[in-house]
Amino acid sequence: MTISRLVRNGAIAISCAIALTGLVAAWGIAKVRVGGPLQIDIDRSGELIADILPPPAYIIEAYLSASLIVVQPGDVARQEARLKTLRKDYDSRIAYWKASGLPDDMRRQVARDVDPPARRFWSSVEQGLLPAARAGDATAVRRHFAAAAEAYQQHRDAVDALVRAANAYRAEVTETADATLLTVSVMLAIFAVAVVALVCAAVLVIRHRAIVPLARIAGTTEALAEGRDAAIEGLDRTDEIGTLARAIASFCRAAQSSHERDKANAENKMRIAQTLADILGKMAEGDLRNRVDADLPPEYHAVGTNLNHAVGNLRSMVQTVIESAGTISSAATQIAGASASLAGRTEASAAAVEQVSSAVAEVDRHSRTALTVAHDGTARAGDARSAVGRGRDLARAAAQAWNNALTVAPP
């Protein structure tokens, strides 16, 4: 679900909740308002109690008990106890109403018009009627009852006037409550409409100021991610949308710069690769005169320098090898001549050695002959010395031939 749809659904939900709250509030106000069903039920129960139970601030029941004392003198004790209870309840309620939140004129009516006749009634009953009844004085009883009846009538007139004032006050309060209820209801309706209008306005503002720009920025970001050109809106805004748009623009500039750097690096690498390929191709053809003379980027200067240095060293090494090859060729020629001379001398030495071997064999033969002759006896001693002399001469000749062979074939 998109944010726009989420905001729209949220606004609809809030408006429905407000409308439901207004309906519930209207229903509750209608139930508890003055004149409403609950208030009518409360008034009806109060009216029932007022109809069936004499009110304690109205001395009609006390007047009835005083009348029973006159009619039934024998029932004085029970009526006296009842009167004491009624007097206590009367004092309690009169004190309550004097201190209540009633309007001042009504509280003055209670204190000035209703209570004084009742006080006179209680004084006549407690101080005159009851003592006379306990004494059995019927004449005094009737006299004090007449005074009490007169006070009761005055009290009754004051109560009737107070009832009229209370009814007027009640009507006034009811009218004020109805007007207040109407005002509050109208204000609540206005507030509900205003809240709904504010929610709708907020949705429209959020949609116009946030959702739509975010959707456009999302589309722009998607287009940029796919490599397509797209204009970034909201760069001049001072809110969060503007901050986001400027951040995306900054990212785009950084990506563009990175792309340009990557492109430049790729071009440099291609140029360097082509330069290296050319130089290596020339080297493969035997041409070592090429150098890296192109204007390389700073980060590739070391590569060009090292390559030029390597080519120079290789060229120097090849030149040295060529020079050494010439020297070796000259030495080989000299060695070939020396080898031929040595072969000749070797043949001469072999002939000399052959002569020496023949001479040695001859010496050996003569030595053996001399030895044989020596064994023949002293008679042949002279011949032996002669043969030895000849062997000596042959040995000297062999030694001379050996020396000659050594001279011809040097070691």
TILODREN-945872 format. One record per residue (C-alpha): y, x, z. Coordinates in Angstrom, 1 decimal, always signed. Layout:
N
+--------+--------+--------+
!      v !      u !      w !
+--------+--------+--------+
!      Y !      X !      Z !
...
+--------+--------+--------+
end
This chain:
411
+--------+--------+--------+
!      v !      u !      w !
+--------+--------+--------+
!   +0.0 !   +0.0 !   +0.0 !
!   +3.4 !   +1.3 !   -1.0 !
!   +6.2 !   +1.7 !   +1.6 !
!   +8.3 !   -0.8 !   -0.3 !
!   +5.6 !   -3.5 !   -0.1 !
!   +5.0 !   -2.5 !   +3.6 !
!   +8.7 !   -3.0 !   +4.4 !
!   +8.8 !   -6.3 !   +2.5 !
!   +5.7 !   -7.6 !   +4.3 !
!   +7.0 !   -6.4 !   +7.6 !
!  +10.3 !   -8.3 !   +7.0 !
!   +8.4 !  -11.4 !   +6.2 !
!   +6.3 !  -11.1 !   +9.3 !
!   +9.4 !  -10.5 !  +11.5 !
!  +11.1 !  -13.6 !   +9.9 !
!   +8.0 !  -15.7 !  +10.5 !
!   +7.8 !  -14.5 !  +14.1 !
!  +11.5 !  -15.3 !  +14.7 !
!  +11.1 !  -18.8 !  +13.1 !
!   +8.0 !  -19.4 !  +15.3 !
!   +9.9 !  -18.2 !  +18.4 !
!  +12.7 !  -20.6 !  +17.5 !
!  +10.4 !  -23.5 !  +17.1 !
!   +8.7 !  -22.7 !  +20.4 !
!  +12.0 !  -22.3 !  +22.2 !
!  +13.3 !  -25.6 !  +20.7 !
!  +10.1 !  -27.3 !  +21.8 !
!  +10.4 !  -25.9 !  +25.3 !
!  +14.1 !  -26.7 !  +25.6 !
!  +13.4 !  -30.3 !  +24.5 !
!  +10.8 !  -30.6 !  +27.1 !
!  +12.8 !  -29.2 !  +30.1 !
!  +16.3 !  -30.4 !  +29.1 !
!  +18.3 !  -32.9 !  +31.1 !
!  +17.0 !  -36.2 !  +29.9 !
!  +13.9 !  -34.7 !  +28.5 !
!  +10.3 !  -35.7 !  +29.3 !
!   +9.9 !  -33.4 !  +32.3 !
!  +13.2 !  -34.3 !  +33.8 !
!  +12.5 !  -38.0 !  +33.3 !
!   +9.2 !  -37.5 !  +35.1 !
!  +10.9 !  -35.7 !  +38.0 !
!  +13.6 !  -38.4 !  +38.2 !
!  +10.9 !  -41.1 !  +38.1 !
!   +9.0 !  -39.6 !  +41.0 !
!  +12.2 !  -39.2 !  +43.0 !
!  +13.2 !  -42.8 !  +42.3 !
!   +9.7 !  -43.9 !  +43.5 !
!  +10.1 !  -42.0 !  +46.7 !
!  +13.6 !  -43.4 !  +47.2 !
!  +12.3 !  -46.9 !  +46.6 !
!   +9.4 !  -46.8 !  +49.0 !
!  +10.7 !  -44.5 !  +51.7 !
!  +14.0 !  -45.0 !  +53.5 !
!  +16.3 !  -42.0 !  +53.2 !
!  +17.0 !  -40.1 !  +56.4 !
!  +20.7 !  -39.8 !  +55.8 !
!  +21.0 !  -43.6 !  +55.4 !
!  +20.6 !  -45.3 !  +58.8 !
!  +19.1 !  -48.5 !  +57.5 !
!  +15.7 !  -47.8 !  +59.2 !
!  +17.5 !  -47.0 !  +62.5 !
!  +19.4 !  -50.3 !  +62.1 !
!  +16.0 !  -52.1 !  +61.7 !
!  +14.6 !  -50.5 !  +64.9 !
!  +17.8 !  -51.5 !  +66.8 !
!  +17.3 !  -55.1 !  +65.5 !
!  +13.7 !  -55.1 !  +66.6 !
!  +14.7 !  -54.1 !  +70.1 !
!  +17.0 !  -57.2 !  +70.2 !
!  +14.3 !  -59.5 !  +68.7 !
!  +11.4 !  -57.9 !  +70.7 !
!  +12.6 !  -56.6 !  +74.0 !
!   +9.1 !  -55.8 !  +75.1 !
!   +8.7 !  -53.1 !  +72.3 !
!  +11.5 !  -50.9 !  +73.6 !
!   +9.5 !  -47.8 !  +74.3 !
!   +8.0 !  -47.6 !  +70.8 !
!  +11.3 !  -48.3 !  +69.1 !
!  +13.1 !  -45.7 !  +71.2 !
!  +10.6 !  -43.0 !  +70.2 !
!  +11.1 !  -44.0 !  +66.6 !
!  +14.9 !  -43.9 !  +66.9 !
!  +14.7 !  -40.3 !  +68.3 !
!  +12.8 !  -39.2 !  +65.3 !
!  +15.2 !  -40.9 !  +62.9 !
!  +18.2 !  -39.3 !  +64.7 !
!  +16.7 !  -35.9 !  +64.3 !
!  +16.0 !  -36.4 !  +60.6 !
!  +19.6 !  -37.8 !  +60.1 !
!  +21.3 !  -34.8 !  +61.7 !
!  +19.2 !  -32.4 !  +59.7 !
!  +20.0 !  -34.0 !  +56.3 !
!  +23.7 !  -34.5 !  +57.1 !
!  +24.0 !  -30.8 !  +58.0 !
!  +22.2 !  -29.9 !  +54.7 !
!  +24.5 !  -32.0 !  +52.5 !
!  +27.7 !  -30.8 !  +54.2 !
!  +26.7 !  -27.2 !  +53.4 !
!  +25.3 !  -28.0 !  +49.9 !
!  +26.7 !  -27.1 !  +46.5 !
!  +28.0 !  -30.6 !  +45.9 !
!  +31.6 !  -31.0 !  +44.7 !
!  +34.2 !  -30.8 !  +47.4 !
!  +35.1 !  -34.5 !  +47.2 !
!  +31.6 !  -35.6 !  +47.6 !
!  +31.0 !  -33.3 !  +50.6 !
!  +34.2 !  -34.6 !  +52.1 !
!  +32.9 !  -38.2 !  +51.6 !
!  +29.8 !  -37.3 !  +53.5 !
!  +31.7 !  -35.6 !  +56.3 !
!  +34.6 !  -38.1 !  +56.4 !
!  +33.3 !  -41.5 !  +55.3 !
!  +29.5 !  -41.5 !  +55.8 !
!  +28.9 !  -39.5 !  +59.0 !
!  +31.5 !  -41.0 !  +61.4 !
!  +30.3 !  -44.6 !  +61.3 !
!  +26.7 !  -43.3 !  +61.7 !
!  +27.8 !  -41.3 !  +64.7 !
!  +29.3 !  -44.5 !  +66.2 !
!  +26.1 !  -46.3 !  +65.4 !
!  +24.0 !  -43.7 !  +67.2 !
!  +26.4 !  -43.7 !  +70.2 !
!  +26.2 !  -47.5 !  +70.5 !
!  +22.4 !  -47.4 !  +70.3 !
!  +21.7 !  -44.4 !  +72.5 !
!  +24.3 !  -45.0 !  +75.1 !
!  +24.5 !  -48.8 !  +75.2 !
!  +21.6 !  -50.6 !  +73.5 !
!  +18.7 !  -48.6 !  +74.8 !
!  +19.9 !  -48.5 !  +78.4 !
!  +20.6 !  -52.2 !  +78.4 !
!  +17.2 !  -52.9 !  +76.8 !
!  +15.4 !  -50.8 !  +79.4 !
!  +17.4 !  -52.7 !  +82.1 !
!  +16.5 !  -56.1 !  +80.6 !
!  +20.2 !  -57.1 !  +80.2 !
!  +20.0 !  -59.3 !  +77.1 !
!  +23.8 !  -59.9 !  +77.1 !
!  +24.6 !  -56.2 !  +77.1 !
!  +21.9 !  -55.7 !  +74.5 !
!  +23.5 !  -58.2 !  +72.1 !
!  +27.0 !  -56.8 !  +72.8 !
!  +26.0 !  -53.2 !  +72.0 !
!  +24.0 !  -54.3 !  +69.0 !
!  +27.1 !  -56.0 !  +67.6 !
!  +29.0 !  -52.8 !  +67.9 !
!  +26.1 !  -50.9 !  +66.3 !
!  +25.9 !  -53.5 !  +63.5 !
!  +29.7 !  -53.1 !  +62.8 !
!  +29.3 !  -49.3 !  +62.6 !
!  +26.2 !  -49.7 !  +60.4 !
!  +28.3 !  -51.9 !  +58.0 !
!  +31.0 !  -49.3 !  +57.8 !
!  +28.3 !  -46.7 !  +57.2 !
!  +26.8 !  -48.9 !  +54.5 !
!  +30.1 !  -49.3 !  +52.7 !
!  +30.7 !  -45.5 !  +52.8 !
!  +27.1 !  -45.0 !  +51.4 !
!  +27.7 !  -47.4 !  +48.6 !
!  +31.0 !  -45.6 !  +47.7 !
!  +29.1 !  -42.3 !  +47.8 !
!  +26.3 !  -43.6 !  +45.6 !
!  +28.9 !  -44.6 !  +43.0 !
!  +30.5 !  -41.1 !  +43.2 !
!  +27.0 !  -39.6 !  +43.0 !
!  +26.1 !  -41.6 !  +39.9 !
!  +29.4 !  -40.6 !  +38.3 !
!  +28.7 !  -37.0 !  +39.1 !
!  +25.2 !  -37.3 !  +37.8 !
!  +26.5 !  -38.8 !  +34.5 !
!  +29.1 !  -36.0 !  +34.3 !
!  +26.4 !  -33.3 !  +34.9 !
!  +24.1 !  -35.0 !  +32.4 !
!  +26.8 !  -35.0 !  +29.8 !
!  +27.7 !  -31.4 !  +30.5 !
!  +24.0 !  -30.4 !  +30.4 !
!  +23.6 !  -32.2 !  +27.0 !
!  +26.7 !  -30.5 !  +25.6 !
!  +25.5 !  -27.1 !  +27.0 !
!  +22.1 !  -27.7 !  +25.5 !
!  +23.5 !  -28.7 !  +22.2 !
!  +25.8 !  -25.6 !  +22.3 !
!  +22.9 !  -23.3 !  +23.3 !
!  +20.7 !  -24.9 !  +20.6 !
!  +23.3 !  -24.4 !  +17.9 !
!  +23.9 !  -20.8 !  +19.1 !
!  +20.2 !  -20.1 !  +19.1 !
!  +19.9 !  -21.5 !  +15.6 !
!  +22.9 !  -19.4 !  +14.5 !
!  +21.4 !  -16.4 !  +16.2 !
!  +18.0 !  -17.0 !  +14.6 !
!  +19.7 !  -17.4 !  +11.2 !
!  +21.8 !  -14.3 !  +11.8 !
!  +18.7 !  -12.3 !  +12.9 !
!  +16.8 !  -13.4 !   +9.8 !
!  +19.8 !  -12.6 !   +7.7 !
!  +20.1 !   -9.2 !   +9.4 !
!  +16.4 !   -8.5 !   +8.8 !
!  +16.8 !   -9.5 !   +5.2 !
!  +20.0 !   -7.4 !   +4.8 !
!  +18.2 !   -4.5 !   +6.6 !
!  +15.3 !   -4.8 !   +4.2 !
!  +17.7 !   -4.8 !   +1.2 !
!  +19.7 !   -1.9 !   +2.6 !
!  +16.5 !   +0.1 !   +3.4 !
!  +15.1 !   -0.7 !   +0.0 !
!  +18.3 !   +0.2 !   -1.8 !
!  +19.1 !   +3.3 !   +0.3 !
!  +15.7 !   +4.6 !   +1.1 !
!  +12.7 !   +3.0 !   -0.6 !
!  +14.0 !   +3.0 !   -4.2 !
!  +15.4 !   +6.6 !   -3.9 !
!  +12.1 !   +7.7 !   -2.4 !
!  +10.2 !   +6.1 !   -5.2 !
!  +12.5 !   +7.9 !   -7.7 !
!  +12.1 !  +11.2 !   -5.9 !
!   +8.3 !  +10.7 !   -5.9 !
!   +8.4 !  +10.0 !   -9.7 !
!  +10.6 !  +13.1 !  -10.2 !
!   +8.3 !  +15.2 !   -8.1 !
!   +5.2 !  +14.0 !  -10.0 !
!   +6.9 !  +14.8 !  -13.3 !
!   +7.9 !  +18.2 !  -12.2 !
!   +4.4 !  +18.9 !  -10.9 !
!   +3.1 !  +18.0 !  -14.4 !
!   +5.5 !  +20.4 !  -15.9 !
!   +7.8 !  +17.9 !  -17.4 !
!  +11.6 !  +18.1 !  -17.1 !
!  +13.2 !  +15.4 !  -14.8 !
!  +16.6 !  +14.9 !  -13.3 !
!  +16.8 !  +15.0 !   -9.5 !
!  +18.9 !  +12.1 !   -8.1 !
!  +20.7 !  +12.0 !   -4.8 !
!  +21.9 !  +15.6 !   -4.6 !
!  +25.3 !  +14.5 !   -3.5 !
!  +24.1 !  +12.2 !   -0.7 !
!  +24.7 !  +13.3 !   +2.9 !
!  +21.7 !  +11.5 !   +4.5 !
!  +18.0 !  +12.5 !   +4.7 !
!  +17.4 !  +11.5 !   +1.0 !
!  +20.1 !  +14.0 !   +0.0 !
!  +18.5 !  +16.7 !   +2.1 !
!  +15.1 !  +15.9 !   +0.6 !
!  +16.6 !  +15.9 !   -3.0 !
!  +18.3 !  +19.3 !   -2.4 !
!  +15.1 !  +20.7 !   -0.9 !
!  +13.2 !  +19.6 !   -4.0 !
!  +15.9 !  +21.1 !   -6.2 !
!  +15.6 !  +24.4 !   -4.3 !
!  +11.9 !  +24.3 !   -4.8 !
!  +12.4 !  +23.7 !   -8.5 !
!  +14.8 !  +26.6 !   -8.8 !
!  +12.3 !  +28.8 !   -7.0 !
!   +9.5 !  +27.7 !   -9.2 !
!  +11.6 !  +28.3 !  -12.3 !
!  +12.5 !  +31.8 !  -11.1 !
!   +8.9 !  +32.5 !  -10.3 !
!   +7.9 !  +31.3 !  -13.8 !
!  +10.5 !  +33.5 !  -15.4 !
!   +9.3 !  +36.5 !  -13.4 !
!   +5.7 !  +35.7 !  -14.3 !
!   +6.7 !  +35.4 !  -18.0 !
!   +8.7 !  +38.7 !  -17.8 !
!   +5.7 !  +40.4 !  -16.1 !
!   +3.4 !  +39.1 !  -18.7 !
!   +5.6 !  +40.4 !  -21.5 !
!   +5.9 !  +43.8 !  -19.8 !
!   +2.1 !  +44.0 !  -19.4 !
!   +1.6 !  +43.1 !  -23.1 !
!   +4.1 !  +45.7 !  -24.1 !
!   +2.5 !  +48.3 !  -21.9 !
!   -1.0 !  +47.4 !  -23.1 !
!   +0.2 !  +47.6 !  -26.7 !
!   +1.8 !  +51.1 !  -26.0 !
!   -1.4 !  +52.3 !  -24.3 !
!   -3.5 !  +50.9 !  -27.1 !
!   -1.4 !  +52.8 !  -29.7 !
!   -1.5 !  +56.1 !  -27.8 !
!   -5.3 !  +55.8 !  -27.1 !
!   -5.9 !  +54.9 !  -30.8 !
!   -4.0 !  +58.1 !  -31.9 !
!   -5.9 !  +60.1 !  -29.4 !
!   -9.2 !  +58.7 !  -30.8 !
!   -8.0 !  +59.9 !  -34.2 !
!   -7.4 !  +63.4 !  -32.7 !
!   -3.6 !  +63.1 !  -32.6 !
!   -2.4 !  +64.3 !  -29.2 !
!   +1.3 !  +64.4 !  -30.1 !
!   +2.2 !  +60.9 !  -29.0 !
!   +4.0 !  +60.1 !  -25.8 !
!   +5.1 !  +57.0 !  -23.9 !
!   +8.8 !  +56.9 !  -24.9 !
!   +9.3 !  +53.1 !  -24.5 !
!  +11.7 !  +51.9 !  -21.8 !
!   +9.2 !  +50.7 !  -19.2 !
!  +10.1 !  +48.6 !  -16.2 !
!  +10.6 !  +50.5 !  -12.9 !
!   +7.3 !  +49.5 !  -11.5 !
!   +5.5 !  +51.0 !  -14.5 !
!   +7.4 !  +54.3 !  -14.7 !
!   +4.7 !  +56.1 !  -12.8 !
!   +2.1 !  +54.8 !  -15.3 !
!   +4.1 !  +56.3 !  -18.3 !
!   +4.7 !  +59.5 !  -16.5 !
!   +1.1 !  +60.0 !  -15.5 !
!   -0.1 !  +59.1 !  -19.0 !
!   +2.3 !  +61.6 !  -20.6 !
!   +1.3 !  +64.2 !  -18.2 !
!   -2.4 !  +63.5 !  -18.9 !
!   -1.9 !  +63.7 !  -22.7 !
!   +0.1 !  +67.0 !  -22.3 !
!   -2.7 !  +68.5 !  -20.2 !
!   -5.3 !  +67.4 !  -22.7 !
!   -3.3 !  +68.8 !  -25.6 !
!   -3.0 !  +72.1 !  -23.7 !
!   -6.7 !  +72.1 !  -22.9 !
!   -7.5 !  +71.5 !  -26.6 !
!   -5.2 !  +74.3 !  -27.7 !
!   -6.9 !  +76.6 !  -25.2 !
!  -10.3 !  +75.6 !  -26.5 !
!   -9.2 !  +76.3 !  -30.1 !
!   -7.9 !  +79.7 !  -29.1 !
!  -11.1 !  +80.5 !  -27.1 !
!  -13.1 !  +79.4 !  -30.1 !
!  -11.3 !  +81.9 !  -32.3 !
!  -12.0 !  +84.6 !  -29.8 !
!  -15.6 !  +83.6 !  -29.5 !
!  -15.9 !  +83.7 !  -33.3 !
!  -14.5 !  +87.3 !  -33.5 !
!  -16.8 !  +88.4 !  -30.6 !
!  -19.7 !  +86.8 !  -32.4 !
!  -19.0 !  +88.8 !  -35.5 !
!  -18.8 !  +92.0 !  -33.5 !
!  -22.0 !  +91.1 !  -31.7 !
!  -23.7 !  +90.5 !  -35.1 !
!  -22.6 !  +94.0 !  -36.2 !
!  -23.8 !  +95.6 !  -33.0 !
!  -27.1 !  +93.8 !  -33.3 !
!  -27.7 !  +95.2 !  -36.8 !
!  -26.8 !  +98.7 !  -35.6 !
!  -29.1 !  +98.3 !  -32.6 !
!  -31.9 !  +97.1 !  -34.9 !
!  -31.6 ! +100.4 !  -36.8 !
!  -31.6 ! +102.5 !  -33.7 !
!  -34.5 ! +100.5 !  -32.3 !
!  -36.5 ! +101.4 !  -35.5 !
!  -35.7 ! +105.1 !  -35.1 !
!  -36.6 ! +104.9 !  -31.4 !
!  -39.9 ! +103.3 !  -32.3 !
!  -40.7 ! +106.1 !  -34.7 !
!  -39.8 ! +108.7 !  -32.1 !
!  -41.9 ! +106.9 !  -29.6 !
!  -44.8 ! +106.9 !  -32.1 !
!  -44.4 ! +110.7 !  -32.5 !
!  -44.3 ! +111.2 !  -28.7 !
!  -47.5 ! +109.1 !  -28.4 !
!  -49.2 ! +111.2 !  -31.1 !
!  -48.1 ! +114.4 !  -29.4 !
!  -49.3 ! +113.1 !  -26.0 !
!  -52.6 ! +112.2 !  -27.5 !
!  -52.8 ! +115.7 !  -29.0 !
!  -51.9 ! +117.3 !  -25.7 !
!  -54.5 ! +115.2 !  -24.0 !
!  -57.1 ! +116.2 !  -26.5 !
!  -56.2 ! +119.9 !  -26.2 !
!  -56.2 ! +119.5 !  -22.4 !
!  -59.7 ! +118.1 !  -22.5 !
!  -60.8 ! +120.9 !  -24.8 !
!  -59.2 ! +123.4 !  -22.5 !
!  -61.0 ! +121.9 !  -19.6 !
!  -64.2 ! +122.1 !  -21.4 !
!  -63.6 ! +125.6 !  -22.4 !
!  -62.8 ! +126.5 !  -18.8 !
!  -66.1 ! +125.3 !  -17.7 !
!  -67.8 ! +127.4 !  -20.3 !
!  -67.0 ! +130.5 !  -18.2 !
!  -64.7 ! +133.1 !  -17.6 !
!  -65.6 ! +134.6 !  -21.0 !
!  -63.5 ! +132.0 !  -22.5 !
!  -60.6 ! +132.3 !  -20.1 !
!  -58.4 ! +134.1 !  -22.6 !
!  -59.0 ! +131.4 !  -25.1 !
!  -58.2 ! +128.8 !  -22.5 !
!  -54.9 ! +130.5 !  -21.6 !
!  -54.1 ! +130.5 !  -25.3 !
!  -55.0 ! +126.8 !  -25.6 !
!  -52.9 ! +126.1 !  -22.5 !
!  -50.0 ! +127.9 !  -24.0 !
!  -50.2 ! +125.8 !  -27.0 !
!  -50.5 ! +122.7 !  -24.9 !
!  -47.4 ! +123.8 !  -23.1 !
!  -45.6 ! +124.2 !  -26.3 !
!  -46.7 ! +120.8 !  -27.5 !
!  -45.6 ! +119.2 !  -24.1 !
!  -42.2 ! +120.7 !  -24.6 !
!  -42.0 ! +119.3 !  -28.1 !
!  -43.0 ! +115.9 !  -26.8 !
!  -40.4 ! +116.1 !  -24.0 !
!  -37.8 ! +117.0 !  -26.6 !
!  -38.9 ! +114.0 !  -28.8 !
!  -38.6 ! +111.7 !  -25.8 !
!  -35.1 ! +112.9 !  -25.0 !
!  -34.2 ! +112.4 !  -28.6 !
!  -35.5 ! +108.8 !  -28.4 !
!  -33.5 ! +108.2 !  -25.3 !
!  -30.4 ! +109.4 !  -27.0 !
!  -30.9 ! +107.3 !  -30.1 !
!  -31.6 ! +104.0 !  -28.1 !
!  -29.2 ! +103.8 !  -25.2 !
!  -30.3 ! +101.6 !  -22.3 !
+--------+--------+--------+
end
